[in-house]
Amino acid sequence: MKVKRVVLCGLFAALCFIGTWLHIPINVSGSPTMVHLGTTVIFLTAVIIGKDAAFAGGIGCALFDATNPAYIAWVLPTLIIKGLTGYTAGSIAFARGKEGRSITQNVIGFIAGGVVSLLGYFIVNWFVFVGFKVAVVKMVSSLITTGLGVAIAIPLAIVIKPILERSGLHLAK
């Protein structure tokens, strides 16, 4: 990985951390969950740098978990799940040479990434932390987080992507 890519991944990881820090905590049967903007940042990152959004999303969101006692047990699952979310969204956004320029492809990538996140957290909740019933209830916060992410990232990507390209910053490569 070139220095520029490492720096971009670090920058976007910091933004993912901040997006996750901007959250509404929710307690479900004694188990913490939240609605946050970290997924929104992962989706924007996917449109800007492609599948490397895996590093930014996984690291940034996991760092938030590592700094919050309520979520400390989630560091490794979040690293994996949000990493796969970013990879999925970025791979689809950049597929067929579109490089994040196709609104339709971006939306499909966001939804696919959201499904990865939803299923990942559901499976870990079910089998590791809280059991099936609470895992189902906690899916609501994941659905809201993903829905917000898609709804906010679509218009932002439409505005931000062309500005970055016109500025001469070739972030995709």
Secondary structure, 3 states (H helix, E strand, C coil): CCHHHHHHHHHHHHHHHHHHHCEEEEEECCEEEEEECHHHHHHHHHHHHHHHHHHHHHHHHHHHHHHCCCCHHHHHHHHHHHHHHHHHHHHHHCHHHCCCCCHHHHHHHHHHHHHHHHHHHHHHHHHHHCCHHHHHHHHHHHHHHHHHHHHHHHHHHHHHHHHHHHCCCCCCC
